[in-house]
Amino acid sequence: MSKIDVMLVDDHAVVRMGFKMLLEADSDIKVVAEADSGENAIRTYMDCKPNVVVMDITMPGMGGLEAIERILAKDSAAKILVLSAHEDSVYPKRVLNAGAMGYLTKRSAAEELIKAIRTVAGGKKYIEANVAQQMAIQQLTGEQNPVDVLSDREFEVFMALAKGKTTNEIAEALFLSPRTVGTHLYNIKQKLNANNSAEIALIAMRSGLIDP
């Protein structure tokens, strides 16, 4: 069997180095490229066309969600596995809707990451068991997280606001104008019936998206 070429996308060099060592201990996998942001991921992907992209979604600048959509817009056959610190069911639902083929949390064992990469490289979806269970329970009970009504861009602005970022800081991080961020903020408040940043942070906490 030929090696699986992997591209690692994470804004922390130490994290990338750790995953590279872990993956290359497996004889079937070769890390052929790395990127530290969504923007670099898109450029690097087009240069090396790896078999699987292993991507974090919380990064400065363009978030992983948008990077997934842009990579798939350039190459609909791209296989993307999200490796994230988020263990709630909100993020997995969004990345799978964006076109990712798998979702794994960073707490997973090395063997599970390797298994996930092989599964995704073979064209099948892979979702970590507890995340899949959470998603299934949510679907069965018909429970909707309040933030499900937000668009992907609104969701990114919402998360930044919940973490205490200012409009100007968000504009700079997401490469948007402060006016555009202001429009998103208005829409977020309308959709979530929130009056200010404190209420937005409270909704994020109740949704399990940030720690109390």
C-alpha positions, 0 to 999 in steps of 0.5 A: 500500500502506498503511503498516505500523504498528510498535511497538518494545519495548526497555529501552534508549531509545538502541536504540529511537531508532536503530531508529526512525530506521532504520525510518522512513527506509523510506516503508512503515513508521511507528513508532506506539508504543514500550515499555521493558518487557514490562509496558508492551508489553502495555498499549501494544499494547492501546492502539494495536494495531500491525501488527507488534511488534518486541521484545527479549526480555532486559529487566528485569521481565517478560521478552519471552517472557512478554510475547509469551504475554500479548499473544497471549492478549489478541489471537491475531492479534498479529504479533511479531518478536523482535529479540535479541542472542542468536545461539544456537538456544535463544532462537529455539526458545522465542520461536517456541513462544511464538507469535512469528512471526520472529526476527532478531539485532541484528547484522542489516543494516537491509535485513533488518530491514525485509524481516522486518517486511514478511514478518511483517506479511504473515502469514509467518514470518521467521527469520534465515538462520544462526539457521534453519540452527542450528535445522535442524542441531540438529533433524537431528542430534537434539541437545537443549540441556540447558536445553530441559527448562526451562519458560519461567519456569524458563529466565528464572530460570536465565539470571538465576542464570547471570549471578550474580543473587541470589534476591532480585534475581531475585524483584524483577526478575521480580515474584515472591516469593523463595519462588517463585524458590526453588521454580524454583531447586530445579526447575532444579537437579533437571532439570539435575542441578546442585548450585549457581550455579557449575554453573548458570553452567557449563551456560549457558556450554556452551550458548552462552547467556552468554560465558565 
